[in-house]
Amino acid sequence: MFRPVQTFVMDRLQQTKASLQRPCTNQILTPAEMFEFCHEHLKGITFTYIKDEEIIQHHNNKLLDQFENSVAITGTRSFHCFVPVSESNLKCFITSQAMEYEIHSTTKAVQITLHTRFYCMCM
């Protein structure tokens, strides 16, 4: 049950020991160097190394998708706490502890003008 944690601790101990036994100019100081050491010296365990650039690119792509699908909600700049009420409405509080709130909608408002004395007849 605890094998992955124990394996990581043993890998880390072996890596630290190997790094200390190396000359000062060849210490294991970066994640890439640790990956190379573990990949070469610790057989039977599969290691995966993911570069910072890949993680940043992945997060940027996820955020870009979210920003493209998001809708700006006007009138909410002065609020601090937002609680979803439905898919299109938010309760907006001035502070996290405030009891009073305003409800703001994410849907576009439609202007309806009522014209009197105009009739429509349907048969």
SVG drawing of the C-alpha trace seen along z (x, -y; Angstrom):
<svg xmlns="http://www.w3.org/2000/svg" viewBox="-59 -53 95 57">
<polyline fill="none" stroke="black" stroke-width="0.4" points="0.0,0.0 2.8,-2.5 5.2,-1.1 5.2,-4.3 6.1,-6.5 8.8,-4.1 10.1,-3.8 10.4,-7.5 12.2,-7.8 14.6,-5.1 15.2,-6.7 15.8,-10.1 18.2,-8.5 20.1,-6.8 20.2,-9.9 21.4,-12.0 24.1,-9.4 25.3,-9.3 25.3,-13.1 27.4,-13.4 29.9,-10.8 30.5,-12.7 33.1,-15.5 31.9,-19.0 31.7,-19.8 29.4,-16.9 26.6,-17.1 23.0,-16.3 21.4,-19.7 18.6,-19.9 15.4,-17.8 16.8,-16.8 20.0,-15.5 18.0,-13.6 15.9,-12.1 18.9,-11.0 20.5,-9.4 17.3,-7.5 16.7,-6.4 20.3,-5.0 20.8,-3.5 17.4,-2.4 16.1,0.3 12.6,1.8 11.0,-1.6 9.7,-3.8 10.5,-7.5 8.8,-10.3 10.3,-13.8 8.1,-16.7 9.8,-20.0 8.6,-23.3 7.8,-24.5 5.4,-21.6 3.6,-22.4 3.3,-26.1 2.1,-25.4 -0.5,-23.0 -1.8,-25.5 -1.8,-28.3 -3.9,-26.1 -6.3,-25.2 -6.7,-28.9 -7.1,-30.0 -10.0,-27.5 -11.6,-28.9 -11.2,-32.5 -12.6,-31.9 -15.7,-30.3 -16.1,-32.8 -18.6,-35.7 -17.9,-39.1 -20.3,-40.0 -20.7,-43.7 -21.2,-45.4 -19.2,-42.9 -15.9,-44.7 -16.6,-46.0 -17.5,-42.6 -15.2,-40.1 -17.3,-36.9 -19.3,-35.2 -21.7,-32.3 -23.3,-30.6 -27.1,-30.5 -27.8,-28.9 -26.0,-28.6 -26.7,-32.3 -26.9,-34.0 -24.4,-34.9 -24.9,-36.1 -22.3,-38.9 -21.1,-39.9 -18.9,-42.9 -16.9,-40.8 -16.8,-37.1 -18.6,-37.5 -21.3,-40.0 -24.9,-38.9 -26.3,-41.4 -25.8,-40.5 -26.8,-41.5 -27.7,-39.0 -26.0,-39.5 -26.8,-37.7 -24.4,-36.3 -27.0,-36.4 -27.4,-39.3 -30.2,-41.7 -32.8,-42.1 -34.5,-45.5 -38.2,-45.1 -40.3,-48.1 -44.0,-48.0 -45.9,-49.9 -49.5,-50.7 -52.3,-51.0 -50.7,-48.5 -52.5,-45.3 -51.6,-42.0 -54.4,-39.7 -53.8,-36.0 -56.3,-33.6"/>
</svg>
